[in-house]
Amino acid sequence: MNPRAGYSGERNNSAETARILLADDHDVVRKGLRQILAGSFPRATYDEASDPGEIIRMVGQEDWDLVILGASLPGRGGIEVLKDIRKLRPALPVLVLSIYNGELYAVRALRAGASGYVPRQTTSDDIVGAVRKTLAGGQFVTPSLAERLAREIHLGSETVPHERLSDREFRVFLMLAAGLTVKEVAERLHLSPQTVSTHRARVLDKMTMETNADFVRYAFQHRLLEDCYGPAGV
């Protein structure tokens, strides 16, 4: 264990010499991020983690100035891992990098304690700006997301049915609504079919629905698949 593992919440004041953990299950994403950031922060130190267990272990054993966390991880999703990081290191900044276009996951990530959210359609300059702002103690959100958050604060906590779902249930719901079978969802999330069936039953109950066809209709009515995955779907 690193002798500095007792993370106190005090961060490196200089972004140029920050210690940054790149946490994503895709090697090309981690290498791409390292290449982008190295051009602006050449003196920073980078390390990589590729799965939820490794991410949590490295966060617990090392002292980081920033974690850049992929939103879509095998098994336990990025938001679930984010919640675990918050328990281990409440003051550690976490910037969530998402494959999703829309704002649904962004809102969930920020509610879970993310310091910022970078959507798929983001330039290299935006990523560098997000890292710089987060390391300086700020929060990074896109203008459209900032508007959505402002609307939610103004309108209060009125909840639509899908907001009642846990993060895991929401992922299962979206995949089933996109046409995947229980077995296919289980394979993608590294869960057993029985566990996925249990989540499906809870979603049906919470949203007062009866079949997967209800999922499809609801998702299209609320534009959830387009918001999260874009026109190409899952």
C-alpha positions in Angstrom: 0.0 0.0 0.0 1.2 3.5 -0.8 2.3 5.3 2.4 0.2 8.2 1.3 -2.9 6.1 1.1 -4.5 8.0 4.0 -6.1 10.6 1.6 -6.9 13.7 3.6 -8.9 15.5 0.8 -6.1 18.0 0.3 -5.4 18.2 -3.4 -2.4 19.2 -5.5 -2.7 22.9 -6.2 -1.0 22.6 -9.6 -2.8 20.8 -12.5 0.5 20.5 -14.2 1.8 18.0 -11.6 -1.5 16.3 -10.8 -1.8 12.5 -10.2 -4.7 11.3 -12.5 -6.3 7.9 -12.6 -7.8 7.0 -16.0 -10.5 4.5 -15.2 -12.3 2.9 -18.2 -12.7 -0.6 -19.5 -11.7 0.3 -23.0 -7.9 0.4 -23.6 -8.3 2.8 -26.6 -10.2 5.3 -24.4 -7.5 5.2 -21.6 -4.7 5.6 -24.2 -6.5 8.4 -26.0 -7.1 10.3 -22.8 -3.5 9.9 -21.8 -2.4 11.3 -25.1 -4.8 14.2 -25.0 -3.9 15.2 -21.5 -0.2 14.7 -21.8 -0.1 17.5 -24.4 -1.5 20.0 -21.9 -0.2 18.5 -18.6 3.2 16.9 -19.5 4.4 16.9 -15.9 1.3 15.1 -14.6 1.4 11.5 -13.5 -1.0 9.0 -15.0 -2.1 5.5 -14.2 -4.9 3.3 -15.5 -7.5 0.9 -14.2 -9.8 -1.2 -16.4 -12.5 -2.7 -14.2 -14.6 -1.8 -11.1 -12.6 -4.0 -8.7 -9.3 -2.6 -9.9 -10.6 1.0 -9.8 -11.8 0.7 -6.2 -8.6 -1.0 -5.1 -6.4 1.7 -6.7 -8.5 4.5 -5.3 -8.3 3.0 -1.8 -4.5 2.4 -1.9 -3.2 5.5 -3.7 -3.4 9.2 -3.4 -5.0 10.8 -6.5 -5.8 14.4 -7.5 -8.4 13.3 -10.0 -10.2 10.2 -11.3 -11.6 10.2 -14.9 -14.2 7.5 -14.7 -16.0 5.8 -17.6 -19.8 5.8 -17.3 -20.2 2.4 -18.9 -18.3 -0.3 -17.0 -18.9 -4.1 -17.1 -21.0 -5.4 -14.3 -21.3 -2.5 -11.9 -21.9 0.6 -13.9 -19.8 3.8 -13.6 -22.3 5.5 -11.3 -22.3 2.6 -8.9 -18.5 2.7 -8.9 -18.7 6.5 -8.4 -20.8 6.0 -5.2 -18.1 3.5 -3.9 -15.4 6.1 -4.6 -17.4 8.7 -2.7 -17.5 6.4 0.3 -13.7 5.8 0.2 -12.6 9.3 -0.7 -15.4 11.9 -0.2 -13.2 14.8 -1.3 -11.6 13.2 -4.3 -12.7 14.8 -7.6 -14.3 12.4 -10.1 -14.9 13.5 -13.7 -17.3 11.1 -15.5 -16.6 10.5 -19.2 -19.7 9.1 -20.9 -20.4 7.3 -24.2 -24.0 8.7 -24.0 -25.1 11.8 -25.8 -27.9 12.9 -23.5 -28.3 14.3 -20.1 -30.1 11.5 -18.1 -26.9 9.8 -17.0 -25.3 13.2 -16.4 -28.0 14.2 -13.9 -27.6 10.8 -12.2 -23.8 11.1 -12.1 -23.9 14.6 -10.6 -26.5 13.5 -8.0 -24.1 10.6 -7.1 -21.3 13.1 -6.4 -19.4 13.6 -9.8 -17.4 16.7 -10.0 -18.1 17.0 -13.7 -19.6 15.2 -16.7 -18.1 15.0 -20.2 -20.5 13.6 -22.9 -19.5 11.7 -26.0 -19.6 14.6 -28.4 -16.8 16.5 -26.7 -13.6 18.0 -28.2 -10.1 17.4 -26.9 -10.0 21.0 -25.8 -13.2 20.5 -23.8 -11.7 17.5 -22.1 -8.6 19.5 -21.1 -10.8 22.4 -19.9 -12.9 20.0 -17.9 -9.8 18.5 -16.2 -8.3 21.9 -15.5 -11.6 23.2 -14.0 -12.1 20.1 -11.9 -8.6 20.1 -10.6 -9.1 23.8 -9.6 -12.0 22.7 -7.4 -14.8 23.6 -9.8 -17.5 21.6 -11.5 -17.7 21.0 -15.2 -21.1 20.7 -17.0 -22.1 21.5 -20.5 -24.4 24.5 -21.1 -27.4 22.4 -21.9 -26.9 20.3 -18.8 -26.6 23.5 -16.7 -29.9 24.6 -18.1 -31.5 21.3 -17.2 -30.2 21.4 -13.6 -31.5 24.9 -13.3 -34.9 23.9 -14.5 -35.0 21.0 -12.0 -34.1 23.3 -9.1 -36.8 25.8 -10.3 -39.5 23.2 -10.7 -38.7 21.2 -7.6 -38.4 17.4 -7.2 -41.4 16.3 -9.3 -40.5 12.8 -10.3 -41.3 10.9 -13.5 -41.6 7.1 -13.2 -38.1 6.2 -14.5 -36.5 8.5 -11.9 -37.7 6.0 -9.3 -35.3 3.4 -10.6 -31.9 2.6 -9.1 -28.9 3.1 -11.4 -28.7 -0.7 -12.1 -32.5 -0.9 -12.7 -32.3 2.0 -15.1 -29.6 0.4 -17.1 -31.5 -2.9 -17.3 -34.7 -1.0 -18.3 -33.0 0.9 -21.1 -31.4 -2.3 -22.5 -34.7 -4.2 -22.5 -36.5 -1.2 -24.0 -33.8 -1.2 -26.8 -34.8 -4.8 -27.6 -32.2 -6.9 -25.8 -33.2 -10.1 -24.2 -32.7 -10.9 -20.5 -29.8 -13.2 -21.5 -28.2 -10.5 -23.7 -28.5 -7.9 -20.9 -27.0 -10.4 -18.5 -24.0 -10.9 -20.8 -23.4 -7.2 -21.2 -23.7 -6.4 -17.5 -21.8 -9.5 -16.4 -24.8 -10.6 -14.3 -26.7 -13.8 -14.1 -30.0 -14.0 -16.1 -31.8 -14.6 -12.7 -30.4 -11.3 -11.4 -31.5 -9.4 -14.5 -35.0 -11.0 -14.2 -35.2 -9.8 -10.6 -34.2 -6.2 -11.7 -36.8 -6.4 -14.5 -39.5 -7.4 -12.0 -38.6 -4.5 -9.8 -38.8 -2.1 -12.8 -42.2 -3.4 -13.8 -43.4 -2.9 -10.2 -41.9 0.6 -9.8 -43.2 1.8 -13.1 -46.6 0.0 -12.9 -46.0 -1.9 -16.2 -46.6 -5.4 -17.3 -44.5 -6.3 -20.3 -41.3 -5.3 -22.2 -43.6 -3.7 -24.8 -44.5 -1.2 -22.1 -40.8 -0.4 -21.7 -40.5 0.2 -25.4 -43.5 2.5 -25.6 -42.4 4.5 -22.5 -38.8 4.8 -23.7 -39.9 6.2 -27.1 -42.5 8.5 -25.5 -39.8 10.0 -23.3 -37.0 9.8 -25.9 -34.9 7.9 -23.4 -33.0 5.7 -25.9 -32.1 8.7 -28.1 -31.1 10.7 -25.1 -28.8 8.1 -23.8 -27.6 6.2 -26.8 -28.2 8.5 -29.8 -30.1 7.5 -32.9 -28.0 4.3 -33.4 -29.4 2.7 -30.3 -27.5 0.4 -28.0 
